[in-house]
């Protein structure tokens, strides 16, 4: 009788099966997948908040001053022999213009040297940009100076309107470098002594357009 009760009791007892290693691995993979989904959704937001409020990145600034594009009045430019310098003569290229008296003091010479180096530094893109020295008075530049700048075109301003467009101060001397785009529009203006590396780098980016 006792044996029958034990047997019956044993028949009623059904121990729970031990979890298989496979089911535990599945749960871990599920948790990892969920965490990965959360990370993909949340991390970009956290990064944006960090760079917005904790450590905002430095904003790259241009070296030159971007201008409201205005057409350069090429009709007020003439070559030293009196022939007109028309826009078709430089059309399709960017043009670096520096305006100064023909005597060209030491500061003027430094600016011409900078523009020469900036053009040379463009390498295979050198053909995209030309240089023009707009002479603001009746003085003829020294021959020795011109020998140092064989790629420099010369022209003389015949009207103050052109000098105004170039930002020339006082009507006869400029402390600016102007950049003319391929359409003949004045689009950027620099001081006459910008940081050389920054100026060369920015010029290289602009003339690719």
VENPENOR-V878667 format. One record per run of one state. SS is the DSSP state (@ for helix, = for strand, . for the rest). FROM is the first residue (numbers start at 1). LEN is the number of residues. If there is no record, write none. Layout:
ss->[SS:SS]
from->[FROM:FROM]
len->[LEN:LEN]
//
This chain:
ss->[.:@:.:@:.:=:.:@:=:.:=:.:@:.:=:.:@:.:@:=:.:@:.:=:.:@:.:=:.:=:.:=:.:=:.:@:.]
from->[1:2:13:21:55:65:72:74:77:79:84:85:87:90:94:101:106:121:123:129:136:143:148:152:158:160:166:169:170:173:174:176:181:185:192:196:207]
len->[1:11:8:34:10:7:2:3:2:5:1:2:3:4:7:5:15:2:6:7:7:5:4:6:2:6:3:1:3:1:2:5:4:7:4:11:3]
//
